[in-house]
Amino acid sequence: MTARHTDAAPIALHLNGEALQTAGTTLAELLAERGYDTTRAMACAVNQHFVPRANWADHRLQPGDAIEVVSPVVGG
C-alpha cells in the first residue's frame, strides 16, 4: 500500500470546467475525493487525452490540468 504525503500543497486544476484545488495526487484520488462512483460506467480525459481506467491510480495530477469526466446518459 502506498502512503500519500498529506503535507503537500493542494493542486489547482479544472474538473469539468470548474476550478478547484485537490489534495489528491492521482486521478483516482481526485475522483474519490469528489465522490465519483468509479464502479459505474465513465471515462476520463486529462488535457484532452483519454486516460484508461487501468491507469487512473497511476496518473499523477499536475497544477493546471484540465480533467473531463463523462458518463453515459440513458434515455431519449
ZIRAQUI-V165480 format. One record per residue. RES is the residue in one small letter. SS is DSSP state (h for helix, s for strand, l for the rest). OMEGA is omega as a letter, one per 40 degrees, with the letter a starting at -180 (999 if undefined). BURIAL is + if it has 16 or more other ideal C-beta (glycine too) atoms within 10 Angstrom, else -. Layout:
# ZIRAQUI-V165480
RES_SS_OMEGA_BURIAL, RES_SS_OMEGA_BURIAL
This chain:
# ZIRAQUI-V165480
m_l_a_-, t_l_i_-, a_l_i_-, r_l_i_-, h_l_a_-, t_l_a_-, d_l_a_-, a_l_i_-, a_l_i_-, p_l_i_-, i_s_i_+, a_s_i_-, l_s_i_+, h_s_i_-, l_s_a_+, n_l_i_-, g_l_a_-, e_s_i_-, a_s_i_-, l_s_i_-, q_s_a_-, t_s_i_+, a_l_i_-, g_l_i_+, t_l_i_+, t_s_i_+, l_h_i_+, a_h_i_+, e_h_i_+, l_h_a_+, l_h_i_+, a_h_a_-, e_h_a_-, r_l_i_-, g_l_i_-, y_l_i_+, d_l_a_-, t_l_i_-, t_l_a_-, r_l_i_-, a_l_i_-, m_l_i_-, a_s_a_-, c_s_i_+, a_s_i_-, v_s_a_+, n_l_i_-, q_l_i_-, h_s_i_-, f_s_i_-, v_s_i_+, p_l_a_-, r_h_a_-, a_h_a_-, n_h_a_-, w_l_a_+, a_l_a_-, d_l_a_-, h_l_a_+, r_s_i_-, l_l_i_+, q_l_i_-, p_l_i_-, g_l_i_-, d_l_i_+, a_s_a_-, i_s_i_+, e_s_i_-, v_s_i_+, v_s_i_-, s_l_i_-, p_l_i_-, v_l_a_-, v_l_i_-, g_l_a_-, g_l_999_-
